C-alpha cells in the first residue's frame, strides 16, 4: 500500500476529449484532470459559449484548442482526437453532436472500449423538453428549485425565491464524474466501455431528493415550529408575511445564528446528537441552570412521545416552543460575551458544531482554506495569479501532486494529438461483449457513516451493484429525526447491523466486517479514524486491500487549523458565504433552504473517490485512501463566482431575499395564470424576441424600460403559453414549478425499475414501505448507462433488521447472538416502531 503523498495520481494515463461548454461538462473534465487524466478541451470558433473568469478554473490542467465541427477539416480533427482517447464528453442538447458528425453510437460500435458521456439539460427521452434551450436557471425553475425554497421564504411570502447557486450543474458534475470513473474501473475488468447520459434536470432532482420525499401520516413530533406555523396560517387563511426577526423566534436554539461580541453572527448546529447539545450548554455555562428549571434528557427518545416522562428531551429536534424560547434567550446573552473567532475555537476544540458566518470573499482568502489546500493559487495566462477552489476529491497518497495545478494551456491541434498519442492504453480481453452487469457487481462496502453525505455516498454505490452493509451503534447517538427520517432515503439498498463496537464482542464483529469488505466509508475527523483503528497503519494489519474513504466537514488535501472540527452542511454554508449571500447581509444570514444542499454533492464526491481508488487498484495494484469534504465541494457549488485575482471586479453576485434574477433579461416575471415565468435570455437573444407573438418591438425598447415592457406583456397570457412561445423562438424560459406538483405528475406505483425510462422526472410510490407509511420518493435515475445496469434500490429496512443475518454470515451461532443481544453488544432494533410516533 502506498504511503507517500507524492504517488502517481490515480487517473494517470487516462485520456479525455472534452467538448463541454458552460459549467457541467468542463467541470467533469476538470475534476478528472485534477485526478491525473490528460484532457484536451475543445472550444468552438469564438471561444467558450460562457464567457467568465470561472473558465480559468474549469479548464486548468487541460490543453485547449479551437475546432469548428461544422467544417470537414474540423470534424476530421475531432474524430482523430477521439480515436486516441478513452473518454469523450459533451454537454449539448440531445442529438446535437451526432448532427455535427460525432455520433457516440457509431464511435462505440467501432471501439466498444470507448466511454462516452453526455450531459444534456433535459433527458433525451423527455419528448416535451429535450429540445429546450436549458440554461442553469431554466432547469432549476422547471425542477421546482426556486419554489417553496425553504420554510423561511414561505413564511415571508417570498415565493418563488431566486438563488444563483448552480445546483443543477454542480450535482450533474458530481454524478457524471463519478459515473464516468465507475465505468472506467469496470472497463478494467470487462474490457468494455459504456455510453452514459446524465441529464441535469434529473441530477438536480437527485441532489434535492431529501426535499421531495413524501411520507404519508408524518408524525407530529417531527414537525418544526415553522412547519406548524405554515399549517396554521394556511388553515386560518392568514397571509405569509413574517419578517426576518419574527422568524428567528420560530427557530430551534441549536439550529440558528447568534450575535457575538464583535458583531458577527455565529451559526450553531447541534440539535440532534445526544452529546453535542449537552456539550454546548455545558460550555456556555447553562446546562445546570436549565436542568434545575426542568430540562430533561429521556433515556430512550425512540419511544413514542406519549411514553416519555416529560415533554422535552435535550438532543432531540425540534424542541417544544417553550423550551426553544427559553434556551435561545439565554444563549443570546452568553454569545455576546465573546467574539465569533473565540466561539469558533471553543466549539471546534469542544467537539460540537458551530461556525461564524463569512462572506465568500473572506472564505477564498481564509487561512484554513489556503493551508488545507481548499483554495489554490494558479498562474493563469489571462488573469495572472489567481485563487481557485482546490480539488473536490483526492487520494491521501497522491494529494500533494494536486496542489499545484497547471494553468489552462492553448495548443495547436497537432500538439494536442501528439499529447494523446504519446500515452499508450492497455486494456484487458473483452468478456461477454453484450453483457449488462452492474459496474460494482461483487464489490462489498462497509458503511460507518451518519447524517447525509456519507450514508448517501454508500447508497449511491448500491445502485451499481455494490453490496452495502450499514453498521450503526447498538444504541443510537442521534435522534430519530436525523436517523430514521433521513434514512428512508440513504438507507435504500443496504442491510443494517447494530453493534456496540466499543465492547469487546462488538470490536470483534467490526474487525471481521473490515476484513470481509473491499471498501469502507466513514464520515469522521482523523482523530476518530485513528481511535477506530482505520488509520493507514492499523488498517494494513486488518485488511491491506481495503479502500478506506473518509468524508468530513472542513478537511482539505493538507491539514489545516480547522480540519478536525466537527460540522455539517449548514456550517459549510455559513463558513463559505452561502448563507450571507442567500440572506443578503451579515445581519440577516439564512441557510440555503434545501436539505442536503452540499451533503449530497459530497456524497457523490465520496463515490467518485472510491471509483478512482478502485480503478487505481485494478490498474496498478496500489490501494488508495480517497477523501473529500463538504468544504471541498463548496467551491463547485459556487463555481461561477468562487475565484479571486488582482483586478477582479466586486463580489456582487445576486444576494438577498429581494433578488428575482440576474437582470431584466434573466429573472422571474408574473403571468396571467397566477404563476411565475423564469426568463433566461442574453443580449444576443434580443432579435429573437421579434419572433415571439406578443413581444414584437422588444428589440427597440430602451434597456431601462425592458422590465416594464416584459412585465406588462407577460401578464397577457398564461405562463405555459409563454414558455411554448419563447422556446419555439429558441429563447430559454420555464415555469417556476413546485416540487409537489412535479412529484404528483411524475409518480407511479413502485415497479422494480429505476425510473430511467420515465424522462427527466421520475418518482415511485411505495404503498408497502417497511415503515408502514406510504412513501413517495425519487427514483435512482440520473445516471443512465447504455451497457451498465442500474438497480432499483430496495426500500430502507428498519435499523437493525439484518443484524442476525449478517452475524450468521460471519459464522456466529445462535447461542452467541443471543448472548450478545442480552449484554447489549448488538441490537436488532432501536425502537418498536419503524418511525417512532
Secondary structure, 3 states (H helix, E strand, C coil): CCCCCCCCCCCCCCEEEECCCCCHHHHHHHHHHHCCCEEEEEECCCCCCCCCCHHHHHCCCEEEEECCCCCHHHHHHHHHHHHCCCEEEECCCCCHHHHCCCCHHHHHHHCCCCEEEECCCCCCCCCCCCCCCCCHHHHHHHCCCCCCCCHHHHHHCCCCCCCCCCHHHHHHHHHHHHHHHHHHHHHHHHCCCEEEECCHHHHHHHHCHHHHCEECCCCHHHCCHHHHHHHHHHHHCCCCCCCHHHHHCCCCCCEEEEECCCCCEEEEECCCECCHHHHHHHHHCCHHHHHHCCCCCCCCCCCCHHHCCCCCCCCCCCCCHHHHHHHHHHHHHHHCCCCHHHHHHHHHHHCCCEEECCCHHHHHCCHHHHHHCCEEEEEECCCEEEEEECCCEEEHHHHHHHHCCCCCEECCHHHHHHHHHCCCCCCCCCCCCCCCCCCCCCCEEEECCCCCHHHHHHHHHHCCCCEEEEEECCCCCECHHHHHHHHHHHCCCEEEEEECCCCHHHHHHHHHHHHHCCEEEEECCHHHHHHCCCCHHHHHHHHCCCEEEEEECCCCCCCCCCCCCCCCHHHHHHHCCHHHHHHCCCCCCCCCCCCCCCHHHHHHHHHHHHHHHHHHHHHHCCCCCEEEEHHHHHHHHCCCCCEEECCCCCCCCCCCCCCCEEECCEEEEECCCCCEEEEECCHHHHHHHHHCCCCCCHHHCCHHHHHHHHHHHHCCCCHHHHHHHHHHCCCEEEECCCHHHHHHHCEEECCCCCCHHHCCCCEEEECCCCCCCCEEEECCCCCEECCCCCCCCCCCCCCCCCHHHHHHHCCCCHHHHHHHHHHCCEECCCCCCCCCC
